[in-house]
Amino acid sequence: MDNIINITASGQPPEPPKNRSEIEQLEYLTGLLNDLSFGGSQPDIRRGGTAPPPPPTEPPKPKFPKPPAIVAGLDEYIIGQDEAKRIIAIAVYNHLKRVNNPEVKGLRKSNIMMVGPTGTGKTLFAQTIADTMGVPLAIADATSLTEAGYVGDDVETVLEKLLTVTGGDVKLAQKGIVYIDEIDKICAGKNLNGKKDVSGEGVQHALLKLIEGTKATVKIGSGHEQKKVVVDTSNILFIVGGAFSGIDKLVTKRTDKGANGIGFAARVETLAKEDPTVETKDITIDDLKKYGMIPELLGRIPTLAKLNALDVDTLKMILTEPKNSITKHYESLIKLDGSTITFTDDKLTEIAEAALKNGTGARGLQTILELDLMDIMFNAEEGKHHEI
């Protein structure tokens, strides 16, 4: 055959045929070299053969941030809460590994529950995580959710909000985050008449499959353009948060032996709203169960991040240090008028103490600062430096 090389007894390839032009002899020798490089088993490309197929390669897996990088992203916007950041970063990283390695079976979802007083940054955590992951975020309020058939929003409406954020893109929504705030408001506690309130427990049961992972039918659009789509929640990260006001009493009762004593050993219950000696880190899963969270739902939200109450020093740092801090916001607004502003340490302390006294945490800082800057922003003077 034409593409088979005959080796002479001396071990050398045969001489090129005579009576050929120099170009033809060069092409002949090039063909021999090609055959020798393929071990004589592959066809000569220059003589009409085909190249061997390239070896199969796996598509590169998408890269995503590791826990230290996730914490670094959170640090740019959230002050303090170092332990909660580490816990949440690990959960987010495990979620990304699970979503990007579907061939690995049996990996459970890393849904997150954040427990902490009002104004400690639970919503900001969810927003920053979504930005770090580069995925859409839908925020829902648990107080508006009801069981199917009752007046209010079915639990599937949280998926409708996610689809609204993605513009109806189902595939994008299936990789997003749903944050459900005020989760403590649907706990199965007792109402004012002392009877068990089961309405919240019903909503918790309705959330079970949605959070664990199911295919839910969701309506999108309105009027004649309304249609139904199926959303797979298996890869949606669910984050829930709540202040769990009054849970300190359960912690105190669990840790204080005198609370269950009699006579002089008994501790007298006070009417104080909160026990200042109880910290968020003292809260356990058992306390959440006694508060009214059903065990089935807690089992589907394995990550518990506890956010600490904010003190004056932390609130002062929140005013100035984050990438999108409130003081930077107002400095930029006043600069647009051609003026500048400086905030003194005394003023920052005053604002932080007021927020702490109001019990509004970081959420109340902007309201207080807005009132302090009302005259300056109303007059909108140009070319002036303000110091407060």
C-alpha positions in Angstrom: 0.0 0.0 0.0 1.1 3.5 -0.7 1.2 4.6 2.9 3.2 1.7 4.3 7.0 2.2 4.7 9.3 -0.6 3.6 12.5 -0.7 5.7 15.6 -2.1 3.9 17.8 -4.8 5.4 20.2 -2.0 6.5 17.4 -0.6 8.7 17.2 2.6 6.5 14.2 3.8 4.6 14.5 3.3 0.8 15.9 6.0 -1.4 13.4 8.3 -3.1 12.4 7.2 -6.6 14.6 8.6 -9.4 13.4 10.8 -12.2 11.4 13.0 -9.8 11.7 16.7 -9.5 13.3 18.2 -6.3 9.8 19.3 -5.1 8.4 15.8 -5.6 11.4 14.2 -3.8 10.9 16.7 -0.9 7.2 15.8 -0.6 8.1 12.1 -0.6 10.6 12.5 2.2 8.2 14.6 4.2 5.6 11.8 3.9 8.2 9.3 5.2 8.9 11.5 8.2 5.2 11.8 9.0 4.8 8.0 8.8 7.8 7.5 11.1 6.5 10.0 13.6 3.2 8.1 13.8 5.1 4.7 14.1 3.9 3.7 10.6 0.4 3.1 11.9 -1.3 6.4 11.0 -2.1 7.7 7.5 0.0 10.4 5.9 -1.9 13.7 6.1 0.0 15.1 3.1 -1.1 12.2 1.0 -4.8 12.4 1.6 -5.1 10.8 5.0 -7.0 12.3 8.0 -5.6 13.5 11.3 -6.2 11.4 14.4 -9.0 12.7 16.6 -7.9 14.7 19.7 -8.2 12.9 23.0 -11.5 13.7 24.8 -11.3 16.5 27.4 -13.7 17.3 30.2 -15.1 20.8 30.2 -13.5 23.0 32.9 -15.5 23.3 36.1 -16.6 26.8 37.0 -14.5 28.5 39.6 -16.1 29.9 42.7 -14.8 31.7 45.8 -13.5 29.7 48.8 -14.6 30.6 52.4 -11.7 33.1 53.0 -12.7 35.0 49.9 -16.4 34.9 50.8 -15.5 36.3 54.2 -13.4 39.0 52.6 -16.4 40.0 50.5 -18.7 40.1 53.6 -16.1 42.2 55.4 -16.4 45.0 52.9 -20.0 45.6 53.8 -20.6 44.0 57.3 -18.8 45.1 60.5 -18.2 42.4 63.1 -20.1 39.2 63.3 -16.9 37.3 62.6 -18.1 33.8 63.8 -21.3 34.1 61.8 -19.3 35.1 58.7 -17.2 32.0 58.9 -20.2 29.7 59.4 -22.1 31.3 56.5 -19.1 31.3 54.2 -18.6 27.5 54.8 -22.3 26.9 54.1 -22.2 29.0 50.9 -19.0 27.3 49.7 -20.5 23.8 50.3 -23.6 24.9 48.4 -21.5 26.0 45.4 -19.6 22.7 45.5 -22.8 20.7 45.6 -24.5 22.7 42.7 -21.4 22.5 40.5 -20.8 18.8 41.0 -24.1 17.2 40.2 -22.4 13.8 39.6 -21.7 13.5 43.3 -24.8 12.1 44.8 -26.1 12.4 48.4 -24.9 15.9 49.2 -27.5 17.7 51.3 -28.5 21.4 50.9 -26.7 23.9 53.1 -29.7 26.1 53.9 -29.0 28.8 56.5 -30.9 30.1 59.5 -29.7 33.5 61.0 -30.8 34.3 64.6 -30.2 37.7 66.0 -31.7 40.9 67.3 -33.4 43.5 65.0 -30.9 45.5 63.1 -27.9 43.2 63.3 -27.6 42.8 59.5 -29.5 39.6 58.6 -30.9 41.0 55.3 -27.6 42.6 54.5 -25.9 39.2 54.9 -28.3 37.7 52.4 -27.8 40.6 49.9 -24.0 40.4 50.1 -24.0 36.6 49.7 -26.1 36.9 46.5 -23.7 39.6 45.2 -20.7 37.4 46.1 -22.2 34.4 44.3 -23.4 36.5 41.4 -26.9 35.0 41.6 -30.4 36.6 41.9 -32.0 37.2 45.3 -35.6 37.3 46.3 -36.6 38.6 49.8 -39.9 37.5 51.3 -41.6 38.2 54.6 -42.8 35.1 56.5 -45.7 37.1 58.1 -47.4 37.3 54.8 -47.3 33.5 54.1 -50.3 31.3 54.8 -51.3 27.7 54.2 -52.9 26.8 50.9 -56.5 27.7 50.8 -56.3 30.6 53.3 -56.3 34.3 52.7 -52.7 35.5 52.1 -49.7 34.4 50.1 -49.0 30.7 49.4 -45.4 29.6 50.0 -44.9 29.3 46.3 -45.1 33.2 46.0 -41.5 33.3 47.2 -40.6 31.6 43.9 -42.7 34.1 42.0 -40.6 36.9 43.5 -37.5 35.1 42.4 -38.8 34.7 38.8 -39.7 38.4 38.8 -36.1 39.3 39.7 -34.8 37.1 36.9 -37.3 38.4 34.3 -39.0 35.0 34.0 -35.7 33.1 33.4 -36.4 29.8 35.1 -32.9 28.4 34.7 -31.4 31.5 36.4 -34.0 31.4 39.1 -33.1 27.8 39.9 -29.6 28.9 40.9 -30.8 31.8 43.0 -31.3 32.6 46.7 -34.5 33.1 48.6 -34.3 35.0 51.9 -37.3 34.6 54.2 -37.3 37.2 56.9 -39.3 37.2 60.2 -39.3 33.4 60.3 -39.9 33.5 64.0 -43.3 35.0 63.4 -44.6 31.7 62.1 -43.6 29.7 65.1 -46.3 27.5 66.7 -46.4 29.5 70.0 -49.4 30.4 72.2 -51.8 33.2 71.4 -53.1 35.8 73.9 -55.8 33.4 75.2 -53.1 30.8 76.1 -54.2 28.4 73.3 -51.7 26.9 70.8 -51.6 28.9 67.6 -51.3 26.2 64.8 -51.5 28.6 61.9 -47.8 29.3 61.9 -47.0 25.6 62.2 -49.1 25.0 59.0 -46.9 27.4 57.1 -43.8 25.7 58.4 -45.1 22.4 57.1 -45.9 24.0 53.7 -42.3 25.3 53.5 -40.7 21.8 54.1 -40.6 20.5 50.5 -39.9 23.9 49.0 -36.8 24.3 51.1 -35.6 20.6 50.8 -36.0 20.6 47.1 -39.1 19.9 44.9 -40.6 20.8 41.5 -43.1 23.5 42.2 -45.6 25.0 39.7 -45.5 28.7 39.7 -47.6 31.4 38.0 -45.8 34.2 36.2 -47.1 37.2 34.3 -50.5 38.7 34.6 -53.8 38.8 32.8 -53.9 37.0 29.4 -50.1 36.6 29.4 -50.1 34.7 32.7 -48.7 31.2 32.4 -47.5 28.4 34.7 -43.9 27.2 34.8 -42.2 24.5 36.8 -39.3 25.5 39.1 -36.9 23.0 40.6 -35.9 24.2 44.0 -33.1 21.6 44.5 -30.3 24.1 43.9 -32.0 27.2 45.3 -30.3 28.3 48.6 -32.8 29.2 51.2 -31.8 31.6 54.0 -34.2 32.4 56.8 -33.8 34.9 59.6 -35.5 36.1 62.7 -35.0 38.0 65.9 -36.9 35.4 68.1 -37.8 38.0 70.6 -38.3 36.5 74.1 -36.2 33.4 73.4 -33.8 34.7 76.1 -36.4 33.6 78.7 -36.2 30.0 77.4 -32.4 30.1 77.6 -32.5 31.6 81.1 -34.9 28.9 82.3 -32.7 26.2 80.8 -29.5 27.4 82.3 -30.8 28.8 85.6 -31.5 25.9 88.1 -33.2 28.3 90.4 -35.9 29.0 87.9 -37.5 25.6 88.6 -37.0 25.7 92.4 -39.5 26.3 95.1 -39.5 28.5 98.2 -36.3 30.6 98.7 -34.5 28.7 95.9 -37.1 29.9 93.3 -36.2 32.8 91.0 -39.0 35.3 90.7 -40.0 35.9 87.1 -39.7 39.6 86.1 -41.6 41.5 83.5 -38.4 42.6 81.8 -38.6 42.3 78.0 -35.1 40.8 77.7 -32.5 39.2 80.0 -29.3 41.2 79.4 -27.2 38.3 80.6 -28.3 36.0 77.8 -26.3 36.3 74.5 -27.3 35.0 71.1 -24.5 32.4 71.2 -26.3 30.7 74.1 -29.3 29.8 71.9 -29.5 26.1 70.9 -31.6 24.1 68.5 -33.6 22.8 71.5 -34.5 26.4 72.4 -35.7 27.0 68.8 -37.9 23.9 69.1 -39.4 25.1 72.3 -40.0 28.5 70.8 -42.2 26.9 68.1 -40.0 25.9 65.2 -40.9 22.4 64.1 -38.1 19.8 64.1 -38.7 18.8 60.5 -38.0 22.4 59.3 -34.9 22.8 61.5 -33.6 19.5 60.0 -33.8 21.0 56.5 -31.9 24.1 57.6 -28.7 22.6 59.0 -26.6 25.8 59.3 -27.3 28.0 62.3 -25.6 31.4 62.3 -26.0 33.5 65.5 -25.6 37.3 65.1 -24.6 39.2 68.2 -26.3 42.4 69.4 -24.5 45.6 68.4 -22.9 47.9 70.9 -22.1 51.6 70.5 -18.5 51.1 69.2 -19.8 48.6 66.5 -22.6 51.0 65.5 -20.0 53.8 65.1 -17.9 51.6 62.8 -21.0 50.7 60.8 -21.5 54.5 60.2 -18.1 55.0 58.6 -16.2 51.8 57.7 -18.3 49.7 55.2 -17.8 50.2 51.5 -21.3 51.6 51.2 -21.4 53.3 54.7 -24.2 55.8 55.5 -21.8 58.7 56.1 -20.2 58.1 52.7 -23.7 58.1 51.2 -24.4 61.6 52.6 -21.0 62.9 51.8 -21.6 62.1 48.2 -25.1 63.7 48.2 -23.8 66.9 49.7 -20.8 66.9 47.3 -23.2 67.1 44.4 -24.3 70.5 45.8 -20.7 71.6 45.7 -20.2 71.4 49.4 -18.5 69.1 51.9 -19.3 67.7 55.3 -17.3 66.2 58.2 -18.8 64.1 61.0 -17.2 64.5 64.4 -16.6 61.6 66.8 -19.0 63.1 69.3 -21.8 63.2 66.7 -21.1 59.6 65.6 -21.3 58.5 69.3 -24.5 60.4 69.8 -26.1 58.8 66.7 -24.9 55.3 67.8 -26.3 55.7 71.3 -29.6 56.9 70.0 -29.9 53.8 67.8 -29.0 51.6 70.7 -31.6 53.2 72.9 -34.3 52.9 70.3 -33.5 49.2 69.9 -33.4 49.6 66.1 -29.7 48.6 65.7 -28.0 49.4 62.4 -31.3 49.8 60.7 -32.1 53.0 62.6 -28.9 54.8 62.0 -30.0 56.3 58.7 -33.2 57.6 60.2 -31.4 59.4 63.0 -28.8 60.9 60.6 -31.4 62.0 58.2 -33.0 64.1 60.9 -29.7 65.6 61.9 -28.9 66.6 58.3 -32.3 67.9 57.4 -31.4 71.7 57.5 -28.2 71.2 55.6 -29.9 69.2 52.8 -32.9 71.6 52.7 -30.7 74.7 52.2 -28.4 72.9 49.7 -25.8 75.6 50.0 -22.9 75.6 47.5 -19.3 76.0 48.3 -19.7 75.5 52.0 -18.0 73.1 54.5 -20.3 71.6 57.1 -19.1 70.1 60.4 -21.5 68.3 62.7 
